[in-house]
């Protein structure tokens, strides 16, 4: 069967396409004598097919009807810029592109991008001279195309490029780009200025040319040119603003007034006028100008744009015009916001938060200050403003905000508490009392205000006043917390009978409040000697009223453990677990009871049951790792991590294993991970500090202490057992941490002498202030004993005070020492110097002997 297959292209090419199938002879489909390729295709056939593809591409890019090109010139220019000749294939592609582009410029010689593409192709191929000749022809055919002239200037040598640009501006005297290119090719500033002035004669309305020309002049000439520029381009805001900037105050006012007449829709001119008044201290005029701006812009049909005005306010803040910034926010506070109160408040909060994120604090402050004036009784807005002042303002500004807040929101107790706390922190106890007394008049039944007043008095050791306030609170609000604070006050003073009496009275009013039952039992246990039987009875009564309180069950079990009644403790734990299924702490306590009773096998059995009941309990898995023999702890920790990957208790147990194996870097990493996952877990902070006291530097120890103080931990069974003892109630967080580590990790705590700064930190003091005070006291003592002058002379070479590092000094080390911050004599450097001196002394006699021998010769 003979099947001729062919394609007739518009270019007039007849391309026979033949195929040969191995093992099958098809008449008419094979060319005799044609070698075969590996795949069975004729090489001639493949070449013919390639020619066909090229013909199809040519058909696509050329319109045979009109003779106009339909290619994308920008695409060709981009492709040519990226082209690099690297191989024979690239050379072949260049040849094809040359043929293609030749057809383009031949068929349409007036098409500028075709000439540019053709010249760039030659440039890429390394034939720069051919590229210049092509683009020169392009300039003849397209004398009104500025892109072609610019390309011609680019390809020419620098000495010839000026001539090309000169021809270009003669052909196109109104092309801004050609004049700018001509000016940029001048090296001398005066020559550049001449070119630009000549350009302005032809194109006086080009803002770009005016800007370039003005930038080359001095201030006086620039002002003259700008005066002419605003006449030629009166609708250019930039020209008017530049002229106003170079003018005096009175002249600038006139310039801006003229600018407003010519461009009544530009808000920037109004803002500039406001800034001008602020520079002269006319703060009232600032707001007046911006108010007029809103009315004028609205009259001229300008749609209010809230984001634009806020952007102008932020720019004013960044350039130091705070009054203008505040005035912009004030006059536009209702522009572009919802009409309803809820939507309005939400819009203002979002704008203020966005301004803070962009570090525009004044804009945020202005938004909140104006918002609270429109919505005076909205507590949330006042709280946001107070929070902003706490972070970025001064104590005076915060006081002012809180005073205004409590005036407009007298029933918002949190605002009263913040105001009182602010006064207290500044040491003004009398003002804090006055604020809380005023708060009582508005919220007599507020538990928070009553307790804040009690805390204020108790912190200042006014115990009697605290008692009176608590008595009044019990009458007026009668809440469980008020009764509990009443009991705790007497308990702290060691008046156990009064405390127990108040506890019984409180439980009559609130019998289902578990904390009161816990406190009552603990008071019996704290007596001297402890009344453990009475405590157990008290806890038992409490459990009848509050069977769902796990902490109360724990207290009752602890009381039985102290009496060595392990059987009773087991019984209580069984009851507690039945009443509170899934209570991990009760299971953990059961394991501890078995360990204390010496029943290690039962402890393991109970732990297995506990993990079945609470398979994702991190605290149980951590205890399970601890119970395992040393050789099995690592495997158990892997199981724990699979179940509780991000539980801080498990992370601590793993860190302790690394600590035990002396893998300090890994241990530190895991301890840090634990306190990051749960910064309120005191057990983690204590273990971390214990590790650093053994293996860390003073700097690492300080960092742990400071981070712990910032975190204020209040979780952890061991932590709460120690820090919640009555003597530790008023201790600072650093002192609590120290006492925890002393009791839990005594070996590590006493292993090495503490660094002086670390020791001061653990005492709750600022180390720098404490050491400076100690140095002053030491100096004062020496002066009194008459040894001041001698000591000063002796120490002058030992210590040089310095508030900051001032560069290296030979023989000295910059550090915090016993005399404060400064440069101390470094014994290590002195030792090195001594060794060098000894070596020199040994060398000198040898040198002298050699010199004597030379003299004799």
VEXMARTOR-896952 format. One line per field, with one value per residue (C-alpha): x, y, z negated. Coordinates in steps of 0.02 Angstrom, whole numbers, always signed. Layout:
// VEXMARTOR-896952
x: (X/...)
y: (Y/...)
z: (Z/...)
//
This chain:
// VEXMARTOR-896952
x: (+0/+75/+19/+108/+104/+153/+125/+119/+173/+132/+318/+305/+399/+342/+399/+378/+367/+411/+415/+498/+447/+581/+532/+395/+422/+297/+301/+320/+374/+561/+697/+826/+1001/+948/+1039/+931/+941/+935/+751/+712/+689/+782/+906/+845/+667/+713/+798/+647/+534/+643/+626/+439/+435/+536/+416/+267/+351/+383/+201/+148/+253/+219/+55/+57/-92/-36/+151/+148/+238/+136/+282/+302/+448/+469/+478/+614/+713/+701/+754/+902/+961/+964/+1049/+1228/+1322/+1390/+1382/+1356/+1171/+1167/+1256/+1126/+988/+1070/+1072/+888/+849/+952/+851/+690/+732/+796/+625/+547/+647/+632/+444/+414/+562/+465/+449/+576/+579/+630/+786/+827/+807/+915/+1055/+1051/+1063/+1223/+1287/+1255/+1343/+1495/+1476/+1462/+1506/+1366/+1249/+1297/+1269/+1099/+1040/+1104/+992/+852/+878/+858/+700/+626/+683/+537/+567/+661/+696/+794/+897/+933/+988/+1102/+1180/+1205/+1295/+1410/+1577/+1567/+1652/+1528/+1373/+1354/+1344/+1209/+1108/+1129/+1052/+916/+861/+858/+741/+641/+660/+511/+578/+614/+711/+830/+868/+895/+1013/+1107/+1125/+1185/+1323/+1398/+1531/+1537/+1393/+1380/+1369/+1230/+1137/+1154/+1082/+936/+898/+900/+781/+663/+653/+575/+479/+436/+297/+406/+413/+556/+665/+628/+674/+837/+881/+839/+941/+1099/+1078/+1121/+984/+964/+961/+850/+721/+722/+701/+561/+470/+473/+433/+270/+217/+254/+188/+62/-16/+144/+130/+316/+367/+257/+317/+500/+476/+390/+531/+659/+556/+543/+391/+289/+339/+303/+127/+97/+170/+58/-95/-60/-32/-202/-284/-202/-219/-373/-382/-212/-213/-22/-20/-135/-28/+129/+43/+4/+186/+240/+133/+200/+378/+326/+240/+64/-16/-194/-173/-118/-286/-381/-290/-324/-508/-522/-431/-567/-705/-611/-568/-748/-810/-694/-760/-615/-672/-608/-473/-438/-281/-207/-234/-159/-9/+13/+3/+137/+251/+225/+273/+430/+485/+457/+293/+199/+65/+25/+16/-105/-211/-226/-290/-409/-494/-506/-552/-726/-675/-706/-768/-931/-1079/-1124/-1028/-963/-894/-821/-729/-664/-600/-507/-426/-369/-295/-204/-133/-75/+11/+102/+160/+234/+318/+206/+171/+110/-19/-83/-88/-183/-310/-346/-351/-479/-574/-601/-667/-801/-837/-799/-882/-796/-681/-589/-527/-463/-374/-292/-233/-167/-76/+3/+62/+131/+240/+290/+241/+300/+229/+154/+64/-2/-64/-153/-238/-295/-363/-467/-519/-589/-680/-775/-787/-811/-879/-734/-640/-488/-454/-459/-340/-219/-219/-188/-51/+37/+42/+100/+242/+303/+304/+154/+55/-55/-116/-146/-255/-349/-385/-446/-555/-634/-658/-754/-879/-921/-907/-940/-967/-813/-708/-556/-551/-570/-430/-318/-339/-298/-142/-84/-94/-20/+127/+163/+148/-12/-87/-221/-284/-287/-395/-518/-529/-558/-692/-781/-758/-837/-989/-1006/-963/-947/-856/-750/-591/-618/-640/-487/-380/-443/-385/-218/-182/-198/-104/+42/+49/+56/-115/-178/-328/-398/-363/-455/-601/-615/-598/-744/-849/-806/-850/-1021/-1049/-961/-952/-908/-753/-610/-467/-537/-539/-360/-301/-387/-304/-134/-150/-170/-16/+85/+51/+192/+179/+77/-100/-103/-254/-358/-294/-346/-520/-532/-482/-607/-746/-690/-691/-871/-916/-793/-763/-713/-566/-405/-291/-396/-374/-187/-181/-275/-155/-3/-71/-83/+93/+162/+81/+161/-15/+20/-129/-248/-161/-187/-370/-394/-308/-421/-575/-507/-473/-648/-723/-602/-562/-413/-335/-150/-93/-183/-98/+70/+40/-3/+164/+254/+163/+222/+401/+397/+330/+472/+358/+454/+370/+197/+254/+299/+135/+37/+133/+84/-99/-79/-9/-152/-276/-183/-78/-38/+9/+180/+206/+170/+289/+425/+402/+403/+573/+637/+576/+666/+838/+981/+1009/+824/+793/+847/+727/+586/+619/+599/+428/+383/+431/+324/+172/+208/+326/+296/+264/+384/+391/+452/+576/+649/+668/+764/+872/+915/+972/+1090/+1148/+1183/+1283/+1386/+1316/+1307/+1270/+1121/+1061/+1064/+969/+832/+817/+797/+664/+569/+561/+512/+368/+302/+383/+267/+335/+444/+514/+593/+675/+745/+821/+891/+977/+1042/+1122/+1199/+1268/+1365/+1418/+1376/+1465/+1413/+1333/+1226/+1174/+1123/+1020/+923/+886/+828/+717/+640/+601/+518/+415/+351/+322/+177/+164/+250/+216/+388/+395/+228/+268/+418/+376/+199/+260/+211/+390/+408/+246/+324/+491/+547/+546/+736/+736/+602/+708/+859/+764/+694/+867/+942/+816/+797/+976/+1086/+1241/+1245/+1204/+1348/+1471/+1556/+1564/+1435/+1488/+1459/+1337/+1240/+1232/+1159/+1032/+975/+950/+828/+942/+1005/+1188/+1256/+1168/+1212/+1396/+1408/+1330/+1451/+1599/+1537/+1515/+1689/+1764/+1672/+1739/+1916/+1900/+1840/+1988/+2112/+2169/+2078/+2227/+2342/+2210/+2170/+2354/+2373/+2215/+2241/+2349/+2232/+2062/+2001/+1812/+1720/+1534/+1562/+1697/+1823/+1940/+2074/+2205/+2368/+2374/+2190/+2025/+1855/+1728/+1611/+1714/+1708/+1734/+1602/+1613/+1781/+1957/+2044/+2225/+2234/+2352/+2358/+2426/+2553/+2607/+2637/+2736/+2839/+2883/+2935/+3042/+3129/+3167/+3239/+3347/+3414/+3451/+3539/+3697/+3721/+3711/+3837/+3961/+3947/+3981/+4139/+4205/+4178/+4273/+4423/+4430)
y: (+0/+166/+312/+477/+595/+777/+951/+1107/+1261/+1442/+1470/+1356/+1209/+1033/+919/+732/+637/+455/+320/+150/+13/-119/-288/-218/-146/-13/+37/+223/+254/+221/+317/+196/+221/+318/+263/+213/+282/+175/+208/+163/+342/+409/+551/+640/+623/+701/+846/+874/+870/+1000/+1112/+1091/+1146/+1302/+1340/+1325/+1444/+1570/+1557/+1597/+1753/+1829/+1888/+1844/+1958/+2126/+2098/+2156/+2060/+1985/+1939/+2007/+2130/+2144/+1957/+1950/+2086/+1996/+1831/+1913/+1995/+1825/+1738/+1675/+1585/+1425/+1288/+1245/+1229/+1411/+1466/+1374/+1462/+1632/+1598/+1555/+1711/+1817/+1749/+1779/+1958/+1999/+1955/+2065/+2222/+2190/+2168/+2312/+2433/+2561/+2442/+2502/+2350/+2242/+2347/+2345/+2156/+2130/+2241/+2158/+1988/+2043/+2113/+1947/+1857/+1968/+2071/+2244/+2335/+2245/+2291/+2476/+2471/+2390/+2513/+2658/+2595/+2584/+2767/+2814/+2712/+2758/+2938/+2968/+2817/+2868/+2687/+2660/+2819/+2768/+2596/+2675/+2787/+2639/+2537/+2678/+2718/+2855/+2983/+2951/+2929/+3116/+3147/+3013/+3090/+3263/+3197/+3114/+3274/+3365/+3234/+3220/+3385/+3343/+3176/+3188/+3025/+3082/+3246/+3154/+3033/+3179/+3263/+3102/+3085/+3251/+3239/+3423/+3485/+3649/+3558/+3448/+3604/+3684/+3529/+3522/+3708/+3686/+3540/+3647/+3771/+3633/+3542/+3669/+3560/+3408/+3382/+3260/+3386/+3521/+3404/+3354/+3535/+3599/+3461/+3529/+3708/+3791/+3851/+4026/+3968/+3822/+3940/+4046/+3892/+3823/+3989/+3967/+3781/+3808/+3927/+3797/+3645/+3717/+3547/+3468/+3452/+3411/+3576/+3679/+3586/+3604/+3791/+3810/+3716/+3839/+3993/+4092/+4071/+4212/+4166/+3982/+4029/+4121/+3977/+3849/+3959/+3971/+3783/+3752/+3862/+3768/+3593/+3597/+3406/+3373/+3336/+3338/+3528/+3552/+3437/+3533/+3695/+3620/+3566/+3743/+3814/+3686/+3741/+3916/+3850/+3893/+3735/+3802/+3839/+3661/+3588/+3731/+3706/+3519/+3545/+3664/+3534/+3404/+3528/+3593/+3421/+3363/+3519/+3477/+3300/+3208/+3044/+3028/+2895/+2842/+2742/+2890/+3007/+2882/+2864/+3053/+3051/+2916/+3014/+3170/+3071/+3002/+3177/+3247/+3341/+3266/+3401/+3381/+3193/+3211/+3340/+3230/+3086/+3200/+3278/+3112/+3000/+2964/+2958/+2788/+2699/+2607/+2703/+2580/+2590/+2412/+2428/+2599/+2533/+2383/+2493/+2606/+2462/+2382/+2547/+2576/+2400/+2416/+2581/+2500/+2359/+2491/+2574/+2728/+2747/+2928/+2883/+2740/+2851/+2985/+2858/+2792/+2967/+3024/+2860/+2871/+3048/+2984/+2824/+2879/+2734/+2594/+2506/+2409/+2567/+2639/+2475/+2476/+2654/+2613/+2461/+2570/+2698/+2558/+2496/+2657/+2802/+2878/+2849/+3024/+2990/+2825/+2913/+3041/+2907/+2807/+2961/+3004/+2822/+2804/+2969/+2907/+2723/+2729/+2551/+2470/+2399/+2348/+2530/+2578/+2435/+2486/+2666/+2614/+2492/+2625/+2741/+2600/+2549/+2728/+2725/+2839/+2732/+2876/+2909/+2724/+2721/+2874/+2795/+2633/+2730/+2821/+2654/+2590/+2730/+2669/+2480/+2435/+2251/+2228/+2085/+2137/+2313/+2251/+2125/+2253/+2370/+2227/+2182/+2362/+2373/+2201/+2233/+2390/+2293/+2382/+2223/+2306/+2408/+2246/+2162/+2306/+2306/+2118/+2132/+2263/+2156/+2004/+2109/+2196/+2061/+1898/+1797/+1639/+1730/+1866/+1735/+1642/+1802/+1835/+1662/+1679/+1847/+1771/+1615/+1722/+1809/+1639/+1665/+1489/+1491/+1651/+1581/+1419/+1515/+1620/+1462/+1380/+1538/+1547/+1364/+1395/+1525/+1430/+1244/+1186/+1295/+1166/+1288/+1335/+1151/+1132/+1286/+1232/+1061/+1137/+1254/+1102/+1025/+1186/+1198/+1158/+1015/+968/+910/+779/+685/+845/+888/+717/+740/+913/+847/+705/+830/+928/+774/+742/+916/+924/+746/+811/+915/+821/+942/+910/+721/+751/+852/+716/+582/+689/+703/+512/+492/+607/+492/+340/+271/+203/+84/+229/+330/+189/+179/+366/+359/+218/+317/+473/+384/+311/+484/+567/+447/+500/+605/+585/+667/+536/+397/+483/+501/+317/+270/+386/+304/+131/+193/+272/+109/+14/-83/-53/-198/-129/+43/-27/-121/+35/+139/+16/+33/+223/+231/+123/+242/+402/+354/+535/+600/+679/+686/+498/+455/+561/+464/+300/+346/+385/+217/+116/+42/+145/+33/+41/+227/+277/+153/+209/+392/+350/+274/+428/+545/+446/+471/+648/+731/+909/+884/+983/+848/+718/+842/+873/+686/+669/+819/+740/+582/+685/+775/+607/+548/+710/+760/+941/+1024/+910/+927/+1117/+1110/+1000/+1102/+1258/+1169/+1121/+1299/+1362/+1238/+1280/+1434/+1424/+1255/+1288/+1111/+1140/+1304/+1225/+1078/+1196/+1305/+1152/+1093/+1263/+1279/+1118/+1138/+1314/+1480/+1630/+1707/+1553/+1547/+1730/+1703/+1558/+1660/+1812/+1712/+1622/+1787/+1851/+1690/+1693/+1503/+1438/+1256/+1095/+977/+996/+1182/+1222/+1111/+1222/+1398/+1397/+1379/+1528/+1598/+1605/+1698/+1872/+1816/+1875/+1751/+1735/+1696/+1563/+1485/+1484/+1398/+1269/+1226/+1222/+1092/+991/+997/+1026/+940/+1049/+1206/+1182/+1110/+1274/+1448/+1556/+1701/+1864/+1928/+1763/+1765/+1941/+1891/+1743/+1862/+1960/+2111/+2204/+2148/+2306/+2421/+2308/+2297/+2484/+2515/+2391/+2480/+2649/+2580/+2505/+2670/+2764/+2646/+2669/+2858/+2851/+2741/+2858/+2728/+2804/+2891/+2741/+2623/+2742/+2751/+2564/+2525/+2655/+2533/+2389/+2458/+2592/+2623/+2629/+2632/+2542/+2451/+2579/+2464/+2341/+2399/+2301/+2210/+2243/+2149/+2235/+2153/+2173/+2150/+2190/+2376/+2388/+2392/+2436/+2379/+2263/+2210/+2041/+1921/+1806/+1944/+1988/+1806/+1806/+1968/+1893/+1741/+1852/+1957/+1801/+1742/+1911/+1910/+1738/+1795/+1958/+1879/+1765/+1913/+2011/+1865/+1852/+2040/+2024/+1882/+1991/+2136/+2024/+1963)
z: (+0/+53/-55/-13/-162/-143/-210/-103/-202/-159/-126/+24/-51/-9/-148/-119/-281/-277/-408/-404/-521/-555/-488/-377/-204/-158/+25/+51/-127/-114/-24/+49/-14/-168/-325/-472/-649/-804/-828/-650/-582/-431/-466/-309/-372/-538/-451/-342/-495/-580/-428/-437/-620/-576/-434/-553/-676/-536/-485/-663/-680/-509/-440/-254/-220/-287/-301/-484/-620/-761/-875/-1051/-1039/-1228/-1242/-1110/-1197/-1363/-1285/-1198/-1359/-1443/-1297/-1316/-1179/-1254/-1123/-940/-975/-1035/-876/-774/-873/-840/-655/-659/-759/-639/-492/-586/-637/-463/-395/-530/-490/-303/-306/-425/-429/-531/-679/-810/-926/-777/-748/-934/-943/-789/-856/-1026/-943/-856/-1021/-1106/-965/-992/-833/-910/-749/-656/-798/-779/-592/-614/-745/-637/-497/-626/-671/-486/-467/-638/-673/-791/-903/-1060/-1110/-948/-978/-1158/-1100/-971/-1103/-1218/-1086/-1030/-1109/-1244/-1132/-991/-1099/-1130/-943/-928/-1070/-991/-829/-932/-1020/-853/-786/-948/-1044/-1156/-1220/-1407/-1409/-1273/-1363/-1529/-1440/-1363/-1533/-1616/-1486/-1541/-1676/-1723/-1833/-1741/-1575/-1644/-1704/-1530/-1446/-1566/-1545/-1357/-1379/-1482/-1338/-1233/-1371/-1508/-1578/-1623/-1811/-1795/-1702/-1830/-1972/-1889/-1851/-2026/-2109/-2026/-2089/-2254/-2371/-2296/-2115/-2161/-2235/-2076/-1968/-2077/-2064/-1876/-1890/-1985/-1845/-1712/-1806/-1929/-1961/-2030/-2218/-2234/-2155/-2271/-2426/-2376/-2349/-2518/-2602/-2532/-2580/-2740/-2853/-2776/-2598/-2632/-2689/-2525/-2423/-2509/-2488/-2302/-2297/-2375/-2242/-2099/-2178/-2290/-2299/-2378/-2567/-2573/-2549/-2699/-2806/-2755/-2805/-2976/-2997/-2952/-3092/-3215/-3178/-3234/-3392/-3330/-3400/-3389/-3205/-3172/-3217/-3135/-2968/-2968/-3011/-2862/-2757/-2788/-2739/-2586/-2519/-2542/-2449/-2304/-2292/-2373/-2451/-2632/-2644/-2822/-2780/-2687/-2834/-2956/-2841/-2843/-3034/-3044/-2927/-3034/-3189/-3107/-3054/-3229/-3202/-3351/-3362/-3177/-3201/-3347/-3255/-3099/-3205/-3300/-3149/-3055/-3202/-3130/-2948/-2871/-3028/-3060/-3127/-3266/-3430/-3425/-3249/-3286/-3438/-3343/-3200/-3320/-3413/-3250/-3187/-3352/-3356/-3176/-3218/-3364/-3251/-3135/-3286/-3274/-3459/-3452/-3319/-3426/-3580/-3485/-3420/-3595/-3673/-3546/-3552/-3740/-3718/-3600/-3698/-3875/-3965/-3867/-3991/-3856/-3771/-3936/-3974/-3802/-3828/-4002/-3933/-3798/-3927/-4037/-3894/-3807/-3919/-4082/-4255/-4249/-4085/-4154/-4311/-4206/-4100/-4251/-4340/-4187/-4169/-4345/-4322/-4169/-4220/-4410/-4419/-4328/-4477/-4374/-4332/-4516/-4557/-4421/-4481/-4661/-4612/-4510/-4660/-4773/-4657/-4660/-4850/-4871/-4994/-5050/-4872/-4846/-5004/-4945/-4775/-4854/-4978/-4832/-4744/-4898/-4878/-4702/-4728/-4908/-4869/-4760/-4824/-4722/-4794/-4972/-4951/-4865/-5013/-5132/-5033/-5030/-5220/-5254/-5137/-5235/-5401/-5451/-5525/-5629/-5482/-5380/-5513/-5513/-5324/-5321/-5454/-5348/-5192/-5278/-5317/-5149/-5021/-5122/-4988/-5017/-4968/-5097/-5234/-5172/-5177/-5353/-5407/-5317/-5400/-5574/-5519/-5459/-5628/-5716/-5798/-5762/-5877/-5802/-5630/-5668/-5741/-5582/-5479/-5568/-5547/-5363/-5334/-5409/-5273/-5132/-5177/-5001/-4981/-4981/-5010/-5179/-5232/-5170/-5266/-5427/-5423/-5383/-5533/-5647/-5566/-5591/-5776/-5897/-5931/-5775/-5810/-5671/-5735/-5739/-5566/-5501/-5574/-5497/-5325/-5343/-5374/-5222/-5110/-5155/-5092/-4944/-4880/-4707/-4768/-4725/-4823/-4980/-4959/-4940/-5102/-5196/-5131/-5178/-5355/-5368/-5298/-5433/-5560/-5473/-5442/-5268/-5269/-5303/-5169/-5042/-5090/-5066/-4897/-4839/-4890/-4808/-4644/-4643/-4670/-4545/-4403/-4298/-4438/-4398/-4560/-4666/-4569/-4591/-4777/-4788/-4709/-4832/-4979/-4923/-4905/-5078/-5150/-5066/-4948/-4787/-4697/-4739/-4681/-4510/-4501/-4547/-4421/-4284/-4332/-4338/-4162/-4100/-4181/-4126/-3973/-3925/-4098/-4089/-4277/-4291/-4149/-4230/-4393/-4297/-4222/-4396/-4465/-4332/-4367/-4298/-4148/-4098/-4120/-3945/-3863/-3978/-3935/-3750/-3787/-3888/-3746/-3624/-3736/-3800/-3678/-3736/-3922/-4032/-4167/-4041/-3967/-4141/-4172/-4007/-4050/-4218/-4128/-4021/-4179/-4261/-4110/-4108/-3937/-3991/-3825/-3793/-3972/-3960/-3796/-3870/-4030/-3924/-3820/-3979/-4048/-3876/-3862/-4035/-4112/-4264/-4320/-4472/-4479/-4307/-4360/-4518/-4424/-4291/-4421/-4514/-4352/-4315/-4492/-4462/-4281/-4222/-4224/-4328/-4174/-4142/-4324/-4319/-4163/-4241/-4398/-4300/-4182/-4330/-4416/-4257/-4240/-4422/-4430/-4533/-4479/-4529/-4674/-4752/-4715/-4798/-4947/-4987/-4928/-5000/-5178/-5284/-5304/-5114/-5078/-5067/-4996/-4825/-4682/-4681/-4867/-4841/-4704/-4819/-4959/-4839/-4771/-4947/-5001/-4839/-4772/-4926/-4854/-4698/-4798/-4920/-4793/-4749/-4822/-4737/-4628/-4720/-4590/-4587/-4777/-4776/-4645/-4749/-4894/-4788/-4765/-4614/-4609/-4532/-4655/-4802/-4756/-4727/-4898/-4977/-4896/-4960/-5137/-5132/-5074/-5211/-5344/-5282/-5285/-5464/-5515/-5429/-5304/-5158/-5078/-5092/-5026/-4884/-4834/-4850/-4752/-4617/-4521/-4563/-4510/-4392/-4397/-4229/-4187/-4020/-3921/-3855/-3762/-3814/-3941/-3962/-4128/-4168/-4145/-4132/-4250/-4399/-4556/-4742/-4708/-4572/-4381/-4306/-4262/-4387/-4385/-4296/-4384/-4231/-4121/-4256/-4262/-4074/-4088/-4230/-4125/-3980/-4098/-4167/-3990/-3946/-4103/-4055/-3877/-3924/-4006/-3855/-3738/-3842/-3839/-3650/-3636/-3744/-3633/-3479/-3560/-3598/-3419)
//
